[in-house]
Amino acid sequence: INLPRASSAFTHTLSYTFGKVSNNIATGAGGAVNWTLPNTLAEQLPKTTSGTGKITCITYNGSTLVGTKTVNFTATVPDTMKPSIKSITISEAASGLNAQFAAYVQNKSKLNIVTDAAGIYGSGITSCKTEVNGKVYAGSSVTTGHITASGSVGVKVTVTDSRGKSFSSTKNISVIAYSNPKITTFTAARCTAEGVLDDEGTELSIGLNFSVSNVGDKNTKSYAVELLKNGSETWTPVLSGSKYSYNSTFITSVSLSLDSSYKLRLRVTDYFTTTTAMLDINSGFTLMDFRSTGKGVAVGKVSEKDAFEVGMDADFKGSLLVGGKKLLDLIYPVGSIYMSIKNTNPGTLFGGTWTAWGAGKVPVGVNTSDANFMLL
């Protein structure tokens, strides 16, 4: 502050007024005074970054008053004067996870985030936002959605004060990778007791390949293979255990009936969920089979219901007319029907009186358009 004077005998007394604050700057000053504004003056500007004050200079010659002069000055809050974040407290929001894993788990954990922030020299906190996992949450106390990332995950908090000045702080947490139990392969086929694949085998060769996220070796894990016979409501245990991964083939010790189909189920369970896969196991192979009720027939398997069942691939040649006669001609060409009849006869299945003719010959006088034929 330059203080030019008419005589070196003159001295100056300086004071200031800023907002509601008044104080001395210097007494007995000569030609100039260096003055650093105290930071506390910012308390007079709680909602803005600048304000106007006054400096008053009173000049004396000894003890005699020479004169007084007042000038205005502008004080500006510096950029370094920002709000502060005292603490960011993060805890697990999903019930039970902390007790089980003592860690944050990908796709399962939610975060409770509490921020303690303060303004500076009279300012107040007007907003607080938290950025985590690509989402933004407003407020000093928030609960996030599920954390879908793994590894080091940043929690960034930004606070803004009443002067519009902002401050950010980031706190990192470690999230353990997790995904639901995965069944990569589940296969089964009838086989002999020695493991040789056989359509009429009474054992099963089962291939398993699954994995469970270990989550720091704290995840629970179990697997079970079960068999359900057609018509039954009770699943029969085949294999079970507790593994994080399995990739092998085994032969069941459960004897399967050739006359029944089955469902085979694999369930892999961890702390969170169960992944299930299902297979159909056909009955023992037979090219054609008639059900004893007379109302069911099966191709490529044993007849198990009053319906037409197919247990093998079908390859149709030529035109297939749903409403035309060619459909029957295609399915039953002369000389191509081979069937196994179990515990029954054509009369039981189709009714009426049946006559056997040798060498596949049709006697003279028989109207083949009215007759029913079975070639055995």
C-alpha positions as CSV (number, residue, x, y, z in Angstrom):
1,I,0.0,0.0,0.0
2,N,1.8,3.1,-1.2
3,L,1.6,6.1,1.1
4,P,3.2,9.2,-0.5
5,R,3.6,12.0,2.1
6,A,4.5,15.7,1.9
7,S,7.0,15.4,4.7
8,S,9.1,12.6,6.1
9,A,7.8,13.7,9.5
10,F,4.4,12.5,8.6
11,T,3.2,9.1,9.7
12,H,0.1,7.1,8.9
13,T,-2.4,4.9,10.7
14,L,-4.1,2.3,8.4
15,S,-7.3,0.4,9.1
16,Y,-9.8,-1.6,7.0
17,T,-13.4,-2.5,7.0
18,F,-14.7,-5.6,5.1
19,G,-18.2,-6.8,5.6
20,K,-18.9,-6.8,9.3
21,V,-15.2,-6.8,10.2
22,S,-12.9,-3.8,11.0
23,N,-9.3,-3.9,12.1
24,N,-6.0,-2.0,12.1
25,I,-3.4,-2.7,9.4
26,A,-0.5,-0.5,10.6
27,T,0.3,2.4,13.0
28,G,3.1,4.9,12.5
29,A,3.6,3.8,9.0
30,G,6.0,5.6,6.6
31,G,5.9,5.6,2.8
32,A,4.5,2.1,2.2
33,V,3.0,-0.9,4.0
34,N,2.8,-4.6,2.9
35,W,-0.5,-6.2,3.9
36,T,-1.6,-9.8,3.5
37,L,-5.3,-10.2,3.9
38,P,-6.2,-12.7,6.6
39,N,-8.1,-15.8,5.4
40,T,-10.8,-15.2,7.9
41,L,-12.0,-12.3,5.7
42,A,-13.5,-15.1,3.5
43,E,-16.0,-15.7,6.2
44,Q,-17.6,-12.5,5.1
45,L,-18.2,-14.1,1.7
46,P,-20.0,-17.4,2.5
47,K,-21.9,-17.5,-0.9
48,T,-19.7,-15.7,-3.3
49,T,-16.0,-15.5,-4.3
50,S,-15.3,-11.8,-4.1
51,G,-16.3,-8.6,-2.1
52,T,-15.5,-5.0,-1.7
53,G,-13.9,-3.4,1.4
54,K,-12.4,0.0,2.4
55,I,-8.9,1.0,3.6
56,T,-8.7,4.2,5.6
57,C,-5.5,6.2,6.0
58,I,-5.2,8.8,8.8
59,T,-2.1,11.0,8.5
60,Y,-0.4,12.7,11.4
61,N,2.4,15.2,11.9
62,G,3.5,14.2,15.3
63,S,0.2,14.1,17.2
64,T,-1.5,16.6,14.9
65,L,-4.0,15.2,12.4
66,V,-3.1,16.2,8.9
67,G,-5.8,14.4,6.9
68,T,-7.8,11.3,6.2
69,K,-8.3,9.3,2.9
70,T,-10.4,6.2,2.2
71,V,-10.1,3.9,-0.9
72,N,-12.0,0.8,-1.9
73,F,-10.4,-2.6,-2.5
74,T,-11.7,-6.0,-3.9
75,A,-10.8,-9.2,-2.1
76,T,-11.2,-12.5,-4.0
77,V,-11.4,-16.0,-2.5
78,P,-8.4,-17.9,-3.9
79,D,-8.9,-21.2,-5.9
80,T,-6.9,-23.0,-3.2
81,M,-9.6,-22.3,-0.7
82,K,-11.8,-25.3,-1.3
83,P,-14.1,-27.5,0.8
84,S,-12.6,-30.6,2.3
85,I,-13.6,-34.3,2.6
86,K,-12.8,-35.5,6.1
87,S,-13.7,-39.1,5.4
88,I,-15.4,-41.6,3.0
89,T,-16.8,-44.6,4.9
90,I,-17.7,-47.6,2.7
91,S,-19.5,-50.7,4.0
92,E,-21.4,-53.7,2.6
93,A,-25.1,-53.1,2.0
94,A,-26.1,-56.6,0.8
95,S,-27.3,-58.6,3.8
96,G,-25.1,-61.5,4.9
97,L,-22.3,-61.0,2.4
98,N,-19.8,-59.5,4.8
99,A,-20.3,-62.3,7.3
100,Q,-19.9,-65.0,4.6
101,F,-17.0,-63.5,2.5
102,A,-15.5,-60.6,4.5
103,A,-15.1,-59.0,1.0
104,Y,-17.0,-57.3,-1.7
105,V,-18.3,-59.7,-4.4
106,Q,-18.9,-58.9,-8.0
107,N,-22.5,-58.7,-9.1
108,K,-23.7,-59.3,-5.5
109,S,-22.3,-56.5,-3.3
110,K,-24.0,-53.2,-2.9
111,L,-22.2,-50.3,-1.1
112,N,-23.2,-48.0,1.7
113,I,-21.2,-44.8,1.2
114,V,-21.2,-42.1,3.8
115,T,-19.2,-38.9,3.2
116,D,-18.2,-36.4,5.9
117,A,-17.3,-33.1,4.2
118,A,-17.0,-29.5,5.4
119,G,-16.9,-26.0,3.9
120,I,-14.0,-23.6,4.6
121,Y,-14.0,-20.1,6.1
122,G,-17.8,-19.7,6.3
123,S,-18.9,-21.7,3.2
124,G,-21.3,-24.6,3.5
125,I,-21.6,-27.9,1.5
126,T,-24.3,-27.6,-1.1
127,S,-23.9,-30.8,-3.0
128,C,-22.2,-34.2,-2.8
129,K,-22.1,-36.7,-5.5
130,T,-20.6,-40.2,-5.6
131,E,-19.4,-41.9,-8.7
132,V,-18.9,-45.7,-8.6
133,N,-19.2,-48.5,-11.2
134,G,-20.1,-46.0,-13.9
135,K,-23.1,-44.5,-12.0
136,V,-23.6,-41.3,-10.1
137,Y,-25.4,-41.0,-6.8
138,A,-26.5,-37.8,-5.1
139,G,-26.2,-37.1,-1.4
140,S,-23.7,-37.6,1.5
141,S,-25.2,-41.0,2.4
142,V,-26.0,-43.3,-0.6
143,T,-26.5,-47.0,-1.3
144,T,-25.4,-48.2,-4.7
145,G,-26.7,-50.8,-7.0
146,H,-24.8,-54.1,-7.5
147,I,-21.1,-53.7,-8.3
148,T,-20.7,-55.3,-11.7
149,A,-16.9,-54.8,-11.9
150,S,-14.2,-56.8,-10.2
151,G,-10.6,-56.0,-9.1
152,S,-9.8,-52.5,-7.9
153,V,-13.0,-50.3,-8.1
154,G,-12.8,-46.6,-7.4
155,V,-15.3,-44.7,-5.3
156,K,-15.0,-41.0,-6.3
157,V,-16.7,-38.4,-4.2
158,T,-17.1,-34.7,-5.2
159,V,-18.4,-32.0,-2.9
160,T,-19.3,-28.5,-3.8
161,D,-19.6,-25.6,-1.4
162,S,-21.8,-22.5,-1.3
163,R,-19.1,-20.5,-3.2
164,G,-19.3,-23.0,-6.1
165,K,-15.9,-24.4,-5.4
166,S,-15.4,-28.2,-5.6
167,F,-13.1,-30.8,-4.2
168,S,-12.8,-34.5,-5.1
169,S,-11.4,-37.6,-3.4
170,T,-11.2,-41.2,-4.6
171,K,-11.1,-44.3,-2.4
172,N,-10.5,-47.7,-4.0
173,I,-12.0,-51.0,-2.9
174,S,-11.2,-54.5,-3.9
175,V,-14.0,-56.6,-5.5
176,I,-13.6,-60.4,-5.9
177,A,-14.7,-61.8,-9.3
178,Y,-17.9,-63.8,-9.3
179,S,-20.3,-65.4,-11.8
180,N,-23.1,-67.9,-11.4
181,P,-22.2,-71.6,-11.4
182,K,-21.5,-72.6,-15.0
183,I,-22.3,-76.0,-16.6
184,T,-20.1,-76.3,-19.7
185,T,-20.8,-79.9,-20.6
186,F,-23.5,-82.4,-19.4
187,T,-23.8,-85.5,-21.5
188,A,-25.2,-89.0,-20.9
189,A,-25.6,-92.2,-22.9
190,R,-26.6,-95.8,-22.1
191,C,-23.7,-98.1,-21.8
192,T,-22.6,-101.5,-20.4
193,A,-21.1,-101.8,-16.9
194,E,-17.7,-101.6,-18.5
195,G,-18.5,-98.2,-20.0
196,V,-19.0,-99.4,-23.6
197,L,-21.7,-97.3,-25.2
198,D,-24.7,-99.4,-26.0
199,D,-28.3,-98.4,-26.9
200,E,-29.5,-101.3,-24.9
201,G,-27.2,-100.8,-21.9
202,T,-28.5,-100.6,-18.4
203,E,-25.8,-98.2,-17.1
204,L,-25.1,-94.6,-18.0
205,S,-21.9,-92.9,-19.1
206,I,-22.2,-89.4,-17.8
207,G,-19.9,-86.5,-18.8
208,L,-19.7,-83.5,-16.4
209,N,-17.8,-80.2,-16.8
210,F,-18.8,-77.4,-14.4
211,S,-17.3,-74.6,-12.4
212,V,-18.1,-72.5,-9.3
213,S,-16.5,-69.2,-8.4
214,N,-14.5,-69.8,-5.3
215,V,-14.7,-66.1,-4.0
216,G,-11.5,-66.4,-2.0
217,D,-12.3,-70.1,-1.1
218,K,-15.3,-68.9,1.0
219,N,-18.1,-69.7,-1.5
220,T,-20.2,-72.7,-0.6
221,K,-20.4,-75.4,-3.3
222,S,-22.2,-78.6,-4.1
223,Y,-23.4,-80.6,-7.0
224,A,-25.9,-83.5,-7.5
225,V,-26.8,-85.7,-10.4
226,E,-30.2,-87.3,-10.1
227,L,-32.3,-89.7,-12.2
228,L,-36.1,-89.7,-12.7
229,K,-37.8,-92.7,-14.2
230,N,-40.7,-92.0,-16.5
231,G,-43.9,-92.1,-14.5
232,S,-42.2,-91.6,-11.2
233,E,-42.1,-88.5,-9.0
234,T,-39.0,-89.4,-7.0
235,W,-35.5,-88.5,-8.1
236,T,-32.9,-91.1,-7.5
237,P,-29.4,-89.8,-6.4
238,V,-26.7,-90.8,-8.9
239,L,-23.7,-88.7,-7.8
240,S,-23.1,-85.8,-5.5
241,G,-20.2,-83.9,-3.9
242,S,-18.6,-80.6,-3.1
243,K,-16.2,-79.2,-5.7
244,Y,-15.4,-75.8,-7.2
245,S,-14.8,-77.6,-10.6
246,Y,-15.4,-81.0,-12.1
247,N,-14.4,-82.2,-15.6
248,S,-14.7,-86.0,-16.0
249,T,-16.8,-89.0,-17.1
250,F,-18.2,-91.6,-14.8
251,I,-20.3,-94.7,-15.0
252,T,-23.4,-94.9,-12.9
253,S,-24.1,-97.8,-10.5
254,V,-27.8,-97.4,-10.9
255,S,-29.3,-100.0,-13.2
256,L,-31.7,-98.6,-15.8
257,S,-34.7,-100.5,-17.2
258,L,-34.7,-101.1,-20.9
259,D,-38.4,-100.6,-21.0
260,S,-38.4,-97.0,-19.6
261,S,-37.1,-93.6,-20.5
262,Y,-35.6,-91.3,-17.9
263,K,-34.7,-87.7,-17.2
264,L,-31.2,-86.9,-15.9
265,R,-30.7,-83.7,-13.9
266,L,-27.5,-81.9,-12.8
267,R,-27.7,-79.2,-10.2
268,V,-24.7,-77.1,-9.3
269,T,-25.3,-74.9,-6.2
270,D,-23.3,-72.2,-4.5
271,Y,-24.0,-69.5,-1.8
272,F,-26.2,-67.5,-4.2
273,T,-28.0,-69.8,-6.7
274,T,-28.4,-73.1,-8.4
275,T,-27.7,-73.8,-12.1
276,T,-29.6,-76.7,-13.5
277,A,-29.2,-78.8,-16.7
278,M,-31.5,-81.6,-17.8
279,L,-31.2,-84.5,-20.3
280,D,-33.6,-87.1,-21.7
281,I,-32.5,-90.7,-21.6
282,N,-34.4,-92.9,-24.1
283,S,-35.5,-96.4,-23.3
284,G,-33.6,-99.4,-24.7
285,F,-33.5,-99.4,-28.5
286,T,-36.0,-101.3,-30.5
287,L,-36.9,-100.4,-34.1
288,M,-40.7,-100.5,-33.4
289,D,-42.7,-101.4,-30.3
290,F,-46.4,-101.6,-29.7
291,R,-47.8,-100.7,-26.3
292,S,-49.8,-103.4,-24.5
293,T,-52.8,-101.1,-24.2
294,G,-53.2,-101.3,-28.0
295,K,-53.1,-97.4,-28.1
296,G,-49.4,-96.7,-28.3
297,V,-46.7,-97.3,-30.8
298,A,-43.0,-96.2,-30.8
299,V,-40.2,-96.2,-33.4
300,G,-36.6,-96.4,-32.2
301,K,-37.6,-97.0,-28.6
302,V,-40.0,-98.8,-26.3
303,S,-43.6,-97.6,-26.3
304,E,-44.3,-95.9,-23.0
305,K,-47.5,-94.0,-23.5
306,D,-50.7,-94.1,-25.5
307,A,-49.3,-92.1,-28.3
308,F,-47.0,-92.3,-31.4
309,E,-43.4,-91.9,-30.1
310,V,-40.3,-91.5,-32.1
311,G,-36.9,-92.1,-30.6
312,M,-34.7,-92.0,-33.7
313,D,-33.9,-89.7,-36.6
314,A,-36.3,-89.6,-39.5
315,D,-35.3,-89.2,-43.1
316,F,-38.3,-88.6,-45.5
317,K,-37.8,-88.9,-49.3
318,G,-40.0,-87.3,-51.9
319,S,-43.2,-85.3,-51.3
320,L,-44.9,-85.4,-47.9
321,L,-48.6,-84.6,-48.4
322,V,-50.2,-84.0,-45.0
323,G,-53.7,-84.4,-46.4
324,G,-52.9,-86.8,-49.2
325,K,-52.5,-90.6,-49.5
326,K,-48.8,-90.3,-50.2
327,L,-48.1,-89.8,-46.5
328,L,-49.1,-93.4,-45.8
329,D,-47.3,-94.7,-48.9
330,L,-44.2,-92.9,-47.8
331,I,-44.2,-94.2,-44.2
332,Y,-45.3,-97.8,-45.0
333,P,-43.9,-98.9,-48.4
334,V,-44.4,-102.6,-49.2
335,G,-41.5,-104.7,-47.9
336,S,-40.1,-102.1,-45.6
337,I,-42.0,-102.6,-42.4
338,Y,-40.1,-104.4,-39.6
339,M,-41.5,-104.4,-36.1
340,S,-41.0,-106.1,-32.8
341,I,-44.3,-107.0,-31.1
342,K,-44.0,-107.4,-27.3
343,N,-46.5,-109.5,-25.4
344,T,-49.2,-109.0,-27.9
345,N,-50.4,-109.9,-31.4
346,P,-52.0,-108.0,-34.4
347,G,-55.5,-109.0,-33.3
348,T,-55.0,-107.5,-29.9
349,L,-53.6,-104.3,-31.4
350,F,-55.8,-103.8,-34.4
351,G,-58.9,-106.0,-33.6
352,G,-60.7,-108.3,-36.0
353,T,-59.6,-111.7,-37.4
354,W,-56.1,-111.9,-38.9
355,T,-55.0,-114.5,-41.5
356,A,-51.4,-115.5,-42.1
357,W,-50.4,-116.0,-45.8
358,G,-47.1,-117.7,-46.6
359,A,-44.3,-116.2,-48.7
360,G,-46.0,-112.8,-48.6
361,K,-48.5,-113.9,-51.3
362,V,-52.0,-112.4,-51.4
363,P,-54.7,-114.9,-52.4
364,V,-56.7,-114.3,-55.5
365,G,-59.9,-112.5,-54.9
366,V,-58.7,-110.4,-51.9
367,N,-59.4,-106.7,-52.5
368,T,-56.1,-105.1,-51.3
369,S,-57.7,-101.7,-51.0
370,D,-60.0,-103.0,-48.3
371,A,-57.6,-105.3,-46.5
372,N,-55.2,-104.5,-43.7
373,F,-51.7,-105.9,-44.2
374,M,-48.7,-106.5,-41.9
375,L,-45.5,-107.7,-43.4
376,L,-43.4,-109.6,-40.8
